[in-house]
Amino acid sequence: MTDLVDPTDLPSSPDGGEILEPLRRAIGERYLTYALSTIMHRALPDARDGLKPVHRRILYAMSRLRLTSTGGFLKSAKISGDTMGDFHPHGDAAIYDAMARLAQDFSVRYPLVDGQGNFGNIDGDNPAASRYTEARMTFVAEAMLQGLTENAVDFRDNYDGRLTEPVVLPATFPNILANGSSGIAVGMATNIPPHNIAELIDACLHLIKTPEAGDDSLLKYVPGPDFPTGGIIVEPPENIAQAYRTGRGSFRLRCKYEVEDLGRGQWQIVVTEIPYQVPKSRLIEKVAELIQTKKVPILGDIRDESAEDIRVVLEPRSKNVDPEVLMNMMYRNSDFEVRFSMNMNVLIDGVTPKVCSMKEVLRAFLDHRRDVLQRRSIYRMEKIDHRLEVLAGFIIAFLNLDRVIEIIRYDDDPKAALMREDWDRDHPRVLVEADYVSPVAGPGELTEVQAEAILNMRLRSLRRLEEIELVRERDELRDERAGLVELLASDDLQWKTISAQLKETKKKFGKTYAGGARRTKFAEAGEVEEVPLEAMIDREPITVVCSQMGWIRAMTGHIDLTRELKFKDGDGPRFVFHAETTDRLLAFGSNGRFYTISAANLPGGRGMGEPLRLIVDLPNEVEIVDLFIHHPEGRLLVASMAGNGFICAEKEIVAQTRSGKQVLNVKGDDRAKICVPVVGDHVAVVSENGKFLVFSVEEMPDLTRGKGVRLQKYQMARGKQGALELDGGLSDITTFNWDAGLSWEMGGGKTRHEQDLSQWLGKRAGVGKRPPHGFPRSYKFD
């Protein structure tokens, strides 16, 4: 792309207007502004309080409405409306959805909103409309706001300048990790799992005590996420440690289940906890689909018996199935096991997005708590100074009560008179060390604050203004102020105070708090191995019937293969053979692909069956070349019409998907034509123009996929248009043992056996000779 030029050097537009700036620059600046706005104000949470602006504004709006955890509820529409009108000028639906999520105990580890009404459920149902639900803050949300009225954080103007809102909340615990967060911005995203507050606070205390502690040492206190829906984490510890060191990783999360004994050898599996962010109804629908499609043949049924708790019942098809085998199959094929991806991308200082380790996130929180402590201490000192100033004025008024009453009663401007009066501050009963002396007023004068406080004092309060009480309060405030001065001057004392605050928070939200105990457990789990089909279903005999038009079915038992069967009009039998329900069938298409079908999944034999094209993804233009039982130890010889082929092992061509597995590559008009098992040491091939050739199997390559090699050479002839065309092609092929010779059917129930085939023996890719005497005119071996 060419470099940008100075706008002043650009030519004028055709209509005489000037080009103010290049399009690239204009779009780039505007898109960058949009991207930064999305990152900072919508998608990424602040590492200090773990909230996005919409959540922070919801909680602040609720605090202004005085919706405490012990107070009454208020309509959600009022809360979202106030949030939108005062602080968050976006859609009320988005605000209500964000508030509803904060009330869902299955979405948030420590809910910040106490909802009354339908706020959705773990099945995935949406909350009721905001006009039907009510809400208030939880005890945890109040802890997030503690100190907000004590200048603990900065405030900024709201969107229209009428009000102010907090830039960040004080947050007495690391909410960014406790409740987690997720969001998608422009070019970046975040996904943080929830954790246990008590464990996080233990890690914070360790980090305060040992600032140079490594990320791995924190795992002694925070072993991993703690999801609100419980479950079992089966991720190896080294992977968890790597994820917390880098801020990126994933966790394998499984459901929690138990095996219930029903007596007489019967049993069922009861799932009591499902993975995080998995809707229960969708999970059950997917498992029901697995049962219908017979992808998990050993599973008989699934029932949802949940009430307030989770209870999903899995019934096996047979009592002989191992429960672990069944659950391993469910882990592979359903959301009973999920992988939660972690990406701790946060606004580390409220402005800069960064992917952080656990230590960096906790350090950002602790630094924020120290800043909050300093600001609250300074605010408290200012309040103490103001009170000390007032107390000094009260003491003077008490000592000179008659003069104060006289001034107030007779002077036209008592406030000014009180401030002009030279009062006696040296009373021996009051002056302990030194009274408060205003930096503005003189040694014996009252300040404006003191004069105003005296004038606002009620008469009935005079009897309570005893000198001992005034001196006691003054001395206590002086001691508190001295402690605050010492606190602000000592880093060690500040961290000791923060540690004490964190320990107090741990007592509130630890094991004694409702839901404070760890919910997600840890366990070791090896790789889920492929379960043999024989272990999943009962072994029963069946007869596989596939018609010429591709309709397939499985009839119960081994019937007489010569028995007359019913087919659709114009259709007839093509493949009929005995099999068992534990068998897998291989279908070879003319496109060179092998398709794998489970015999247990075939439709029953009462009807006409189903089209094979619906069971596997077989294109309409592709014909079925062969259909047979899969033998894992077997070897197959595959060949195309053009006479190219190779040998492949059956275990290498089994497909895991409906779309099959490409084995024989064919191009243009060429098609896959033959697939025969390798049962001997020689190959016999015959062409459509009647050429017979025998060569050793050793000349055939073993491949897993490809075009293969030339099996037989065919003559070229002039076509009707004069162009050279292939005269014939591959007709049939078979394998046999040289010592045993070769047999073929002659028709009429007669069979011909040729012991000596030495005159047709040659090298692969030869033309061959005329077939032996009595060889069928169809040029087929059977």
N, C-alpha and C positions, 0 to 999 in steps of 0.2 A: 504494500500500500504506500502511496506517495506521501511525502511529508506535508504537514499543514503549512499553509502560506499565510502571510499577514492579511487580515481582512481588508486592510486599506489598499492592498494591491489587487484585490479581486475585481473583475469587470462588473459593470452594472447589469442588472437583470433586463430582459428584453422590454419590459413595460416601463422602464425608466426608474424603477425602484432600486435601492441599494441592497446588496447582500451584506447583512450585518455580521454574520459569522458562519463559518463552514458547518455543514450539517453534522459532520463527524464530531466536532467539538461540542455542538449544541446537544446532541443526543448523549454523548459521553458524560457531560457534566450533569445532565438531568437524571440519567440512569444511575450515576454514582450517588447522587443525593437520595434517590429512591432506595437504593441498596443499603446505604448507611441507616436510613430511617427504619427499614425493615429489620435490620440486624439489631439495632439498639432499642427500638421501641416496640417490637412485636415478638420476635422469635427467640432471642437469647435471654436467659435469666441473669440477674445480677448475682455474682458470687457471694456478696455480703449478706443478703437476705433471701436469696434463692427465688425471687419473684420476678415475674414480668410486669411491665407497667399496668396491664389490665388487672392482674391479681392484686397488686399493691393498691390500686385505686379503689377496688371493691372493698378491701379491708378498711381503708381509710374512710370511705363513705359510710360503712357500717359503724365505725367508731364515732363518726359525727352524729349518726342517728342514735347513738347510745344503745346499740344492740348487744349488750353484754351477754356472757354465757349464762348468767343467772336471771336475766331479764326476760321480757316478752319477745315474741316473734313478730316479724313485720313482713308484709307481702313482698315477694321477690320482685314483682313489677316495680314497686316503689324503690327498692334498693338498686336495681339495674337502671331505673330511670334517673335517680339522683347521680349515680356514677356517670352515666352518659351526659347528663346536663351540666354537671359541675366539673368533671375531670377527664372523661374519656369520650370524645366526640366521634364515636363509631357506632355501628349497629347495635341495637339493644339485644338482638338475638345472640350476637357474639359475646356480649358481656354476660348474659344469662347462662350461656353454655359454659363459660369459664367459671362462673360462680357455682353452677351445678356440679361441675367436676370437683371443686374443692369440698363439696359435701358428700361425695361418693366414697365410702370406706373401702370399696374394692378397687378404686382408682388411685386414691391418695392414702399413704401410710398413716399420716396424722391429719385427719380432716380439719380444715380451718373454718368451715362453715357448718353450722348445725341446721340441717334441713328438716322441715316438717311438711310432709306430703310426698308425692311421687317425684323423686329425683333420679329416676332410672334404676336399673338393676344389672346384675352380672350377666343376665341373658342377652344384654345388648339393647334393651328397650330404652327409648329416649325419655327424658324427664317430661313431666306435664308442663303445660304452658305456665309462664311466670305469674299469671293472674290466679292460678290455683295453688301455688306453693308459698310457703313462708320460710323465713330463715333468720338466724342470728349468728353471732360469732361463737366459736368454741373456746374452751380454756386455752388451747394451744394458740389460737389466733391472738388472744389477749397477751400471751407471752411474746408474740412477735411485735406488739405495739408498746410494750412496756418501756416507759421513758420518753414516749413521743412528745408529751407535753412539757418536758424538761429540757428542751433544746438539744436533744440527743443527736439529731440529724439536721441536715440542711433542708430548707423548704424553698420551693420555687413557685412562680406564678403558674396558675392553670392556663388552659389554652386561650381564654379570653381576658385574663388579667383580673378577674373579679375576686378570685380566691387564691390561696396558696395550697400546695400539696407537698408531701415529703418526697425528697429525691430517693430515699431508701429508708426502710424500716429498721428500728434498733435490733430486732431479732436476738433473743436470748439463747438460741440454739442454731446449729448449722442447718437451716432449712433446705439449702441447695442440695444436700445429700440425704437429709431425712425424708423429704417428700419427692425428691427427684424432679425432673423436668424434661420436656421434649418440645421440639420446634424445628421448623425449616425456614431458613432465610435465603437470601440471594447468594449462592455459591458456598453456603455452609449450613450445617445443621447441628442439633444437639439432642442427645438422648441419655439422660442420667437416671439410673435406677434408684429406688428408695432404699434407705438404710434404717438401722435402729438407732434412736436418739441416744440411749444409754451407752452404746458402743462408740458412737461418734464423740460423745463428751469424754469418754475415757481416752480416746485418741487425742483429743484436744488437750487434756490434762498432761498426757505424755509429751505432747509437742511443746507445751509451756515449760515443762520441767527439763526437756532435752530438745532445745531448738534445732540442733544439728541432726536430729534423728532421721533415719532414712525411710523411704516409702515402705520397705519390707517390714520394718519394725512396727508400723502402724497396723499391719494385718493381724498382729497379735490381739488387737482390740477390735478391729473391724474385719472379720474374716470374709465378708462379702455382702451383697445386697440382702435386704429383708423386705420381701414383697408383701403387700397387704393381703394377697390371696394365698399366701403360704407357698406350698410346693417344696420341691427338693432340688437343690443345685448339685449337679453331678460334674461340674467342670473341674479339671485337675487344678490343684493349688498353684502350680507354677504358672498356669495360664491366667489365673485370677491375679496373681502378683504382677505379672507383666501388664495386664490391663490397667491396674491402678498406678503402675509406674509411668505409663505412657499416656493415660487418659483415653485410650482406645482399646477395645476388646469386645468379647462376647461371653455370655454365660449360658450353658445348657441347663434348662429348667424343666423339670418333670412334675407330673401330678403326684399326689400322695394317695395311695390306695391301700386297702386291706382285703384279705381273702376271707369271706364268710363261709363257714361250714353249714350246709343245709341238711346234713344227715344222709345216710345211705350212699355215701360216696359223692353226693352232689355238692357243688360249691358255686359261688359267684364272686365276682370282684366288685367292690364298692369303692368308687373314687370319691374322696372327701375333700380334696383340694385340687384345683385346676391351675394351670400356669397363668401368670400375670398377663393382663390385656387380651385374654382369649374369651370371647363371648360364649357362654355356656350353650345357648341355643344353636349357634352356628357350629360349635364343636359336635354336638349331638347329631345335627343334620349331616355333617360330613361323615361321621361314623356310620350313620344309617345308610348313606350312599355306598360306603365300603361293603356293608353287608349285602346290599342289593346287587352290586356288581361282583360280589364274591372275591374281592381282592384280599380279604382276610377270611378264608373259608372256615377257620376254627371258631370264629365269633358268631354266636347264634342270634343275639338280640341285645339291644341297649334300651334302658329305661331311665327316665329322669324322675327320681323320687325326692327331689330337693324341696325343702320348705324354707326355713330361715337359714339353714346350713346347706352345704353342698352334699348331695348324695346321688351319684350317677352309677347305675348298676350295669355291669357287663356280664352277660350270660354266655358261657362257652357252648359250642355246638355239641361237644362230647365231654363227659366227665374225665376222660382219659388224657385230656390236654393238660400240659404243664402251665400253671398260671403265669410263670415268668416268660414262657414262650409266647403266650398270648399278649402280655403287656409289651414285650419287645416288638411284636408285630404292630401294636398300636402306636408305639413310639415312632416307628418308621413311617407309618402311613397316616397319622393324624396329629393334631395339635396337643395331644397328651404330653408331648415333649416339644418345646420350642427353644429357639436360641435368641436371647435378648442381647442386642448389640448396644454397647456403651460407647458414647462419644461425649466426653466431658468438655464441651465447648461452651465457655461462659464469658461474661463480661467481667474480667478480673478486677477492674477498678471502676466499674460502672460505665466504662467507655470503650475499652480495648477488648475485642474478642480474642480468646486464647484457649487452646486445648490444654487443660491442666491435669496434673497428677492429683491424687488424693491429698498429698501434703500441701500442694499449692492452694487447693481449694480451702482446706482447713486453715492455712496460714492467712488467707484473705479474710476469712471469717474472724479469726482472732485479732487481726489488726483492726478490723471494724469494731469489735467489741472494746478494744482499747481506746479507740477514738470516741466511742459512745461514753465510756467511763470518764474520760477527760472532760468531755463537753457537759455531761451531767454534773460532774464535780464543780466545774466553773459556774454552772447555773445555780447550783445549791449555795455556793459561796456568795453569789450576788444576792440571793434571797436572804441569807444569814446577815449580810451586811445591812440590808434594808431593815431587817427586823431589829438588829442591834441599834440602829439609828432610832427606830421607833421606841424601843425600850428605854433608851437614854432620855428621850423626851418624856415618857411616862414617869420615869423616876423623878425628873425635875418637877413635873406637875404634881406628883404625890407629896414632895417635900415643900412645895409652895402652893398648896391647894387653894388657900384663901385668896392669894394674889391672883391665881389663874382664874378663879370664879369671878373676882372683881373685874378683871380685864374683860372677860367674856360678857359680863352683865352690863357694864357701863361704857365700854369703848365702842366707837362707831366702826372701827376696822380692827376687830380683835386679832385677826391673823397677823397683821403687820405689827400690832402692839406686842404680841407674844414674841415675835421675832426680834423686836427692838429691845426688849427687856433684858437687863443684865442679871442672869440668874446665878444663884449660888450652887456650885457643883461640888463643893468640898465638905459635904455633910459626912461625918465620920462613920455613920452606920451604912452608908451606901458606897462610898468610894473604897473599893477593895484594892484594886490595882490602878486601873485607869478607866474612866468612862469613855464612851464613844465620843470622839471629837470630830465634828464635820470639817472636811477640807475647805468648805466654803464659808461657813459661819465662824464667828469669832469664838474665843474660849468660853465666854459666858452667854452666848446667843443660841437660840433655837434655830434649826434649819426649817425650810419650808415644809419638808416631809414631816418633821416632828410637830410643827404647829398645826398642820392639817390633821394629823392623827389625834392630837389633843382636842381639837374642835369637833372631830367626828366621834369622840368617845361618849358613850351614853352615861347619864348620871348614875344609873343603878350599877354601873361597873366600878364606881369609885370605891365601893366597900371591898371589892375583890382585889383592888390594886395595892396589895400589901407589899411592903418593901422586901420581905423575905422571898416571896414568889417571884418578884421582878428580878431580884439578884440571882435567884436559882436559875431562872430561864436564861438570863444573860450569860451566866457562867457556863451553862450547858452549851449554848450556841458558840461561845468562844472556844470551848474544847473541841466541838465539832469542826469549827473553822480551822483550828490548828491541825486537826487530823487531815482535813482536805488539803491544806497547804503541804503537809508532809507527803500525802498521797501523790499530788501532782509533781512533786520534786523527786520521787523515787520510782524508777522503773520496776524494781523488784516488788515494791509494795503494790504497784498497779497490777502486775501479773498475779500476785497473791490474791488480790481482791477479785480479779476475773476468775481465778480458779475456784474461789468460794462461791461466786455467782453460778458457775457452771455446775458445781456439786449440788447447789440448791435446785437448779433446773433438773438435774438428773433424778433427784428425789421426787420431783413432781411428775416426771414422765418416764420413770424407770419401770421396774416390774410391778410396783404397786399401782401404777396408772392403768386404767382399762385399756387393754390392747398394747401395753408397753413391752411385754415379753416378746422375744424373737419368735417369728412365725415361720420363716423359711429355714429349713434344715439343710445339712450337707451330707452327701454320701458319695461313695466311689462307685463308678459304673464303667465297665469295660465297653468296648465297641459292640454294638448290636450286630450279631452274626446273622447271616442269611439262614432262615429256618427252612429245613427241607420240607417239601410239600407233603411227604409221607407223614410227617409229624403233625400236620395241621388238619388233615381230613381222614375220614374212615376209608379204608381200602375196599372198594366194591367193584365187581365186574360190570362193564358196560360195552355196548356195541356202537361204534361211531359210524354215522351215516352222513355222507355228503353227496348232494345231488350234482348233476351236470351244470345246473344254474347257480350252484354255490350255496344252497341251503343246507345247513349243518344241524345235527341233533345227536343226542346220546340216548340210546335205548337201554333200559335196565337189563342187566344180565348179558350173557354171551349167547346170542340167538344164532340160528342156522343162517350162515352167510348166503345160502342159495334161496332163502325164503323171499317170497315176493313182498315188497314194501310199497306203501302208498307215497305218491309224489304229486306235485301240482301238475295240472294239464300241460303237456308239452315238455315235461321234465322227466328225468330218470336217474337211476343210480350211477355214481361214478366211483366213489371211494366208500367201501364198507369193510370194516375190520374190527377185531376184538381189542379192547383196551381195559384199563382200570381207572378209577377216579383219581388215583394219585399220579397218573401219567401226564406228561406234557406233550402236546402235539406240535409238529413243525409243518407249516404250510410254506411251500416254495412258489413264489410268484414269477411270472414271465419277465418282470423287471429286475430279476436277480436278487430280490430281497427275501429273507426268511422271516416268517411271522410265528410267534410263539403263543400257543393257546393252552390254557389249563383245562384238562378234561373235566374237572369238577365244575367248571363254569359253563359248560355247554348246556344249551336248553334241553328240556326233557323230550322224550320221544313220543309223547302223546299226540303232538301236532306235527306240523311240517318242519319245525325248527325255526331258525333265524338265518338271515343271510350272513355268510362269513365276513362280508365286507363291513357289517355293522359291529362285529366283535373285534376286528382289527381294522386298521386304516388301510384297506386294500383299495387302490384306485379303480374306478370303473373300467378303464381300458386295460387293466392288467388281468391276465388269466391265471388260474390256479394250475400250476404244473404238477405238483405232487403234494400229498398230505399223508403223514406217517407219524409213528410214535417216536419220540426223542429218546435216544440211547446215549447217555453221556460219554461212554467209552467208544462209541462208533466213529467211523470215518465215512465221508461221502465224496462221491465223484460228481461234480457239477459241470455242465457243458451248455454251450449256446448253440443256436441254429447254425452259426458260421463255423462251428467245429472247434471252438476254443474252450478250454476247461482246465480244471486243477482239482486236487484233493484237499479237503478241509476236514478238521476235527469237529464233531457235532457239539462238543462243549464250548467251542469258540463262536458258534453262530446263533446261540440262544439270545433272543431279543428281550430287553427289559421293558420296552414300551410298546404301545399299540402300533406305532409306525414301523416296527420291524427293524431288521438289521441288513444293510447292504452287504452282499458277499460277492456275487458275480457281477462284474461291470459289463454292461452292454450299451451300445451306442447305435444311433440311427435306426435302421429297420431290423437290426439284430435283436433276438429275444432269447431269454433263458428257456431251454427246452427239456433238459434231462437232469435228474438227480437220482443216483443209484448208490446203494451202500457198497463199500469196498470189502469183498469177501474172499478174494483170491490174490494170486500173484501176477496175473496177466489181465490185459484189457482187450476186449473185442469190440470193434466199432464198425458200423455199416452206414453207408451214405444213401441218400435218396436216389442216386443214379446207379445203385447196386454195386458198390465197391466195398470189399470186406478186408479188414486189416486187424492184425493181432500184434500187440507189443507188450513189453514188460511194464508192470506197475511202477517199477523203480524210475522209469523215465518221466513220471508225472511229478510235478512239484507239489509240496504241501504249503498252502497259503491260507491266510484268514480272510483276505479280500483281494480282488484284482480281476484282470481280464483272463488270466491263465495263459496257457501255451497252445499251439496248434496241435490238434489231435490227428487230423487227417487232411490231406490236400485234395481240393476239388478243382475240376476243370473249368475253364472259362469258355463261354460260347457266345456267338453273336445272337442278340435278341432280335425282336421284330423291327426295332428302330435302327438296327445296325450296331448298337453299342454292345460292348463286352459285358456279359452278365455271368453270375455264378451259376454253373450247371449243377443244380442240386445243392444239397447241404447235408447236415447231420440228420440221420434217421433214427438210430438207436445205438445204445452202448450198454455194455455189461462187463462184469469182472468174473473171473473163474480161476480155478487152480489148474495149472498146466498138466499135472499128472492125471487129473480126473477127466480132463477133456471138457467139451461144451455140449449142452443139449438145448434143443428148441422144439416148440410145438409146430407140427406140420398141418394141423387142421384135422377134423374128423376124429379127434381123440387120440391121434397118433403122435408119437414123440420121436425125434431123430437125435441120435447121439454121435458126435464126431470125436474120436479119441485122438487122432493125429492131426494137428493143425499147423504143422511145420511149414507147409507150402504157403500159408497166409501170414506167417510170422515175419515181421519186418521192424523197421524203426518207426518211432512216432513221427507223425506229419507226413507219412508216405501216402501214396494214392490207394494202394491195396489192389486186390484182384476180385474176380467174380466170386460170389459166395459159394459155399460148399453145396453139393447136390442135395436137393430137398429143402433148401432154405426158403422160408415163406416169401411170397411175392410182395407182401406188405413191408418187407425189410425190417421186421420187428422180431426181437428175440422171444417175446411171449404174446 
